[in-house]
């Protein structure tokens, strides 16, 4: 992913606490997933993301985050993804605390992209196709580094999500939501909602510190 995230470091992040979301897509009106639209959404987003990468050093981490935050809020189905990542415990969490979790998770997503898509050095972001997944759609893409090393990413767009991304799969098999579910459940059991919000906020602070040091 971007200039610093190889296939192997991506896999390491998938195994680490408080894993990042992997990719964002552009907005579509609410409604069913129509044929052809998901790929076009990804292509449009990739152009936006490449622009952010090319301007990365000028923008800095805060500038990249400012560009990405509204895209995450609009184009990711963050509420649904947060609910699914938390799992059965969601029903026992009050509305105010649910909103805190959604906000913290969305902030973490944006900060992760600001950190990982930080600069341009010849990468290609390719949309390679799509396939049906029941009534939903999987969009297939690759991130190709200048040396030819490629990372495959598949994006799930669910019916009724308004064309927003609902899950991401590394190499077509490693579900981001499944990894998050394991992580979030463990933190909630030990530390409750406050602990999970704090953990996500700590990861945002860490990403910012890494960006400043690089």
C-alpha positions as CSV (number, residue, x, y, z in Angstrom):
1,X,0.0,0.0,0.0
2,X,1.5,3.3,-1.1
3,X,5.2,3.8,-0.7
4,X,5.8,2.1,2.6
5,X,3.3,-0.8,2.7
6,X,4.5,-4.0,1.1
7,X,2.5,-7.2,0.8
8,X,4.3,-8.5,3.9
9,X,3.9,-5.5,6.0
10,X,0.3,-5.4,5.1
11,X,-0.1,-8.9,6.3
12,X,1.7,-7.9,9.5
13,X,-0.8,-5.1,10.1
14,X,-3.7,-7.5,9.6
15,X,-2.3,-9.6,12.5
16,X,-1.6,-6.6,14.8
17,X,-4.0,-4.9,17.2
18,X,-6.5,-2.3,16.0
19,X,-6.0,-3.2,12.3
20,X,-6.5,-0.5,9.6
21,X,-9.2,-0.5,7.0
22,X,-7.6,-1.0,3.7
23,X,-9.2,1.1,1.0
24,X,-11.8,3.8,0.5
25,X,-14.3,4.2,-2.4
26,X,-16.2,7.2,-3.7
27,X,-19.8,8.0,-2.9
28,X,-22.9,6.8,-4.8
29,X,-26.6,7.5,-4.1
30,X,-28.3,5.1,-1.7
31,X,-29.8,2.1,-3.5
32,X,-28.9,-1.2,-5.0
33,X,-25.4,-2.0,-6.4
34,X,-25.8,-1.6,-10.1
35,X,-23.7,-3.4,-12.7
36,X,-20.5,-1.5,-13.6
37,X,-20.8,1.1,-10.9
38,X,-18.5,-0.4,-8.2
39,X,-15.5,-0.5,-10.6
40,X,-16.0,3.1,-11.6
41,X,-16.2,4.1,-8.0
42,X,-12.9,2.5,-7.3
43,X,-11.3,4.1,-10.4
44,X,-12.4,7.5,-9.3
45,X,-11.2,7.0,-5.8
46,X,-7.8,5.8,-7.0
47,X,-7.3,9.0,-9.0
48,X,-8.1,11.0,-5.8
49,X,-5.8,8.8,-3.8
50,X,-2.9,9.2,-6.3
51,X,-3.4,12.9,-6.1
52,X,-3.1,12.8,-2.4
53,X,0.1,10.7,-2.6
54,X,1.7,13.1,-5.2
55,X,0.9,16.0,-2.9
56,X,1.8,14.1,0.2
57,X,5.0,15.9,1.2
58,X,3.4,19.3,0.7
59,X,0.3,18.4,2.6
60,X,1.9,16.6,5.4
61,X,0.1,14.2,7.6
62,X,-2.5,16.7,8.8
63,X,-3.2,17.8,5.3
64,X,-3.6,14.3,4.0
65,X,-5.9,13.5,6.9
66,X,-8.0,16.6,6.3
67,X,-8.6,15.4,2.7
68,X,-9.3,11.8,3.6
69,X,-11.6,12.3,6.7
70,X,-14.7,13.5,4.7
71,X,-14.2,10.7,2.2
72,X,-14.2,8.1,4.9
73,X,-17.3,9.6,6.6
74,X,-19.2,9.7,3.3
75,X,-17.9,6.6,1.4
76,X,-17.3,3.9,4.0
77,X,-20.2,2.2,5.7
78,X,-18.5,2.9,9.0
79,X,-21.5,2.4,11.2
80,X,-22.3,-1.0,9.8
81,X,-18.6,-2.0,9.8
82,X,-18.2,-0.9,13.4
83,X,-21.4,-2.9,14.4
84,X,-20.2,-6.0,12.6
85,X,-16.7,-5.7,14.1
86,X,-18.0,-5.4,17.6
87,X,-20.4,-8.3,17.0
88,X,-23.1,-9.5,19.5
89,X,-21.9,-7.0,22.2
90,X,-23.2,-4.2,20.1
91,X,-26.8,-4.8,21.3
92,X,-25.7,-4.2,24.9
93,X,-24.0,-0.9,24.1
94,X,-26.0,2.3,24.5
95,X,-26.6,4.7,21.6
96,X,-24.2,7.3,22.9
97,X,-21.4,4.8,23.4
98,X,-22.2,3.3,19.9
99,X,-21.7,6.8,18.4
100,X,-18.4,7.2,20.2
101,X,-17.2,3.9,18.8
102,X,-18.3,4.8,15.3
103,X,-16.5,8.2,15.5
104,X,-13.3,6.7,16.9
105,X,-13.3,3.9,14.2
106,X,-13.9,6.4,11.4
107,X,-11.1,8.7,12.7
108,X,-8.7,5.7,12.8
109,X,-9.5,4.7,9.3
110,X,-8.8,8.2,8.0
111,X,-5.5,8.5,10.0
112,X,-4.4,5.1,8.7
113,X,-4.8,6.2,5.1
114,X,-3.1,9.5,5.7
115,X,-0.2,7.5,7.1
116,X,0.1,4.7,4.5
117,X,-0.7,6.6,1.3
118,X,1.8,9.2,2.1
119,X,3.9,9.8,-1.1
120,X,4.2,8.7,-4.7
121,X,7.1,6.7,-6.2
122,X,5.7,5.1,-9.3
123,X,2.9,3.0,-7.7
124,X,0.0,1.8,-9.8
125,X,-3.5,1.4,-8.3
126,X,-5.4,-0.9,-10.6
127,X,-9.0,-2.0,-10.7
128,X,-8.9,-5.4,-12.4
129,X,-12.5,-6.6,-12.4
130,X,-15.5,-7.6,-10.3
131,X,-17.5,-10.7,-9.5
132,X,-20.8,-11.4,-7.9
133,X,-21.0,-12.4,-4.2
134,X,-24.5,-13.5,-3.8
135,X,-26.5,-10.3,-4.2
136,X,-23.4,-8.3,-3.5
137,X,-20.4,-7.4,-5.5
138,X,-16.7,-8.0,-5.0
139,X,-14.4,-5.5,-6.7
140,X,-10.9,-6.9,-7.4
141,X,-7.9,-4.5,-7.4
142,X,-4.1,-4.5,-7.2
143,X,-1.6,-2.1,-5.7
144,X,1.6,-2.5,-7.8
145,X,4.9,-1.0,-6.6
146,X,7.4,0.4,-9.0
147,X,9.5,-2.8,-8.6
148,X,6.5,-4.9,-9.8
149,X,5.6,-6.2,-6.3
150,X,1.8,-6.5,-6.2
151,X,-0.8,-6.7,-3.4
152,X,-4.2,-8.0,-4.2
153,X,-7.2,-6.4,-2.5
154,X,-10.8,-7.4,-2.9
155,X,-13.6,-5.0,-1.8
156,X,-17.1,-6.1,-0.8
157,X,-19.9,-3.7,-1.7
158,X,-23.2,-4.9,-0.2
159,X,-26.7,-4.4,-1.5
160,X,-28.3,-1.6,0.4
161,X,-25.0,0.0,1.5
162,X,-25.4,2.9,-1.0
163,X,-22.3,1.7,-3.0
164,X,-20.1,1.9,0.1
165,X,-17.4,-0.5,1.0
166,X,-18.4,-3.1,3.7
167,X,-15.3,-5.3,4.0
168,X,-11.8,-5.8,2.5
169,X,-9.9,-9.0,1.8
170,X,-6.2,-9.3,1.5
171,X,-5.2,-11.8,-1.2
172,X,-8.9,-12.5,-1.6
173,X,-9.2,-14.4,1.7
174,X,-8.2,-12.4,4.8
175,X,-11.3,-10.5,6.0
176,X,-10.6,-7.2,7.7
177,X,-13.8,-7.3,9.6
178,X,-13.1,-10.8,10.9
179,X,-9.7,-9.7,12.3
180,X,-11.3,-6.6,13.8
181,X,-14.0,-8.7,15.4
182,X,-11.4,-10.8,17.3
183,X,-9.5,-7.7,18.4
184,X,-12.5,-5.6,19.4
185,X,-14.1,-8.4,21.4
186,X,-10.9,-9.0,23.4
187,X,-10.6,-5.3,24.3
188,X,-14.3,-4.9,25.1
189,X,-14.1,-7.9,27.4
190,X,-11.1,-6.4,29.3
191,X,-11.7,-2.7,29.2
192,X,-15.2,-1.9,27.9
193,X,-16.2,0.7,25.4
194,X,-13.9,3.4,27.0
195,X,-10.9,1.0,26.5
196,X,-11.7,0.3,22.9
197,X,-12.2,4.1,22.1
198,X,-8.9,4.8,23.9
199,X,-7.1,2.0,22.0
200,X,-8.3,3.4,18.6
201,X,-7.3,6.9,19.7
202,X,-3.8,5.7,20.7
203,X,-3.3,4.1,17.3
204,X,-4.2,7.4,15.7
205,X,-1.6,9.2,17.9
206,X,1.0,6.5,17.0
207,X,0.3,7.0,13.3
208,X,0.7,10.7,13.6
209,X,4.0,10.3,15.5
210,X,5.3,7.9,12.9
211,X,4.4,10.4,10.1
212,X,6.2,13.2,11.9
213,X,9.3,11.1,12.4
214,X,9.5,9.9,8.8
